[in-house]
Amino acid sequence: MKKQIAVAVLTVACACGSGFVPALATTAHAEDASMNSDQPITDTWITTKVKAELATTDGVKSTDISVKTVDGKVILIGVLPTQAALDKAVAATRQVKGVKAIDDSGLKVK
């Protein structure tokens, strides 16, 4: 059922010329990969999940943070308004399955 919904959303997005198609395609693929235990967790999947976590974390403006993942190491870059926001961003990143390390040296407080 989830797969049918994802396909329908992608079809509508393609027909509308939406700029969200690559993000939706990546997310749909990532969910398929995470459901099959024989599939490895990819850096793309980790980056997508970290961005989703940041977007739903109170006190963190996810658009202020750039996320990149290399071999399971998540690199966070951005400027946040408070140390508390920075700490929340790191904690949210730590919760994502597959994160092996976090480089938050690129996060700064205004």
C-alpha positions as CSV (number, residue, x, y, z in Angstrom):
1,M,0.0,0.0,0.0
2,K,2.8,2.4,0.9
3,K,4.5,1.7,-2.3
4,Q,1.4,2.3,-4.3
5,I,0.9,5.7,-2.6
6,A,4.6,6.6,-3.2
7,V,4.2,5.7,-6.9
8,A,1.0,7.8,-7.1
9,V,2.7,10.8,-5.5
10,L,5.7,10.5,-7.8
11,T,3.4,10.2,-10.8
12,V,1.5,13.4,-9.8
13,A,4.8,15.2,-9.0
14,C,6.2,14.3,-12.4
15,A,3.1,15.4,-14.2
16,C,3.1,18.7,-12.4
17,G,6.8,19.3,-13.0
18,S,7.5,19.5,-9.3
19,G,11.1,20.2,-8.1
20,F,10.5,17.7,-5.3
21,V,10.7,14.6,-7.6
22,P,14.3,13.8,-6.8
23,A,13.7,14.1,-3.1
24,L,10.6,11.9,-3.2
25,A,12.3,9.3,-5.4
26,T,15.3,9.2,-3.0
27,T,13.0,8.9,0.0
28,A,10.9,6.2,-1.6
29,H,14.0,4.2,-2.5
30,A,15.5,4.7,0.9
31,E,12.4,3.3,2.6
32,D,12.5,0.3,0.4
33,A,16.2,-0.2,1.2
34,S,15.5,0.1,5.0
35,M,12.7,-2.4,4.9
36,N,14.9,-5.2,3.4
37,S,17.5,-6.3,5.9
38,D,19.8,-7.5,3.1
39,Q,20.1,-3.9,1.8
40,P,22.9,-1.7,3.2
41,I,22.1,1.7,4.6
42,T,23.4,4.2,2.1
43,D,24.9,7.6,2.7
44,T,22.0,9.1,0.7
45,W,19.5,7.4,3.0
46,I,21.3,8.6,6.1
47,T,21.4,12.2,4.7
48,T,17.7,12.1,3.9
49,K,16.7,10.7,7.3
50,V,18.9,13.3,9.1
51,K,17.3,16.1,7.2
52,A,13.9,14.8,8.1
53,E,14.8,14.6,11.8
54,L,16.2,18.1,11.7
55,A,13.0,19.4,10.0
56,T,10.9,17.9,12.8
57,T,13.1,19.0,15.7
58,D,11.7,21.9,17.8
59,G,14.1,24.8,18.1
60,V,16.1,23.8,15.0
61,K,15.6,25.6,11.7
62,S,16.6,22.8,9.3
63,T,17.1,25.2,6.4
64,D,20.1,26.7,8.3
65,I,21.9,23.3,8.2
66,S,23.7,21.6,5.3
67,V,23.9,17.8,5.7
68,K,26.4,15.6,3.9
69,T,27.2,11.9,4.6
70,V,30.4,10.1,3.7
71,D,30.8,6.5,4.7
72,G,28.3,6.9,7.5
73,K,29.9,10.0,8.9
74,V,27.5,12.9,8.9
75,I,28.9,16.4,8.3
76,L,26.8,19.3,9.6
77,I,27.5,22.8,8.4
78,G,25.5,26.0,9.3
79,V,24.8,28.8,11.6
80,L,22.3,28.4,14.4
81,P,20.9,31.0,16.7
82,T,21.8,29.3,20.0
83,Q,24.0,26.6,21.5
84,A,20.8,24.8,22.5
85,A,19.7,24.6,18.8
86,L,23.1,23.3,17.9
87,D,22.9,20.6,20.6
88,K,19.5,19.6,19.5
89,A,20.7,19.3,15.9
90,V,23.5,17.0,16.9
91,A,21.2,14.9,19.2
92,A,18.7,14.5,16.4
93,T,21.4,13.4,14.0
94,R,22.7,10.9,16.5
95,Q,19.3,9.2,16.6
96,V,19.4,8.2,12.9
97,K,20.1,4.6,12.1
98,G,23.4,4.1,10.3
99,V,25.1,7.2,11.6
100,K,28.7,6.1,12.5
101,A,30.1,9.5,13.4
102,I,29.1,13.2,13.4
103,D,31.3,16.1,12.4
104,D,29.7,19.2,13.8
105,S,32.8,21.4,13.5
106,G,31.0,23.3,10.7
107,L,28.1,24.3,13.0
108,K,28.4,27.7,14.5
109,V,26.3,29.8,16.9
110,K,25.4,33.4,15.8
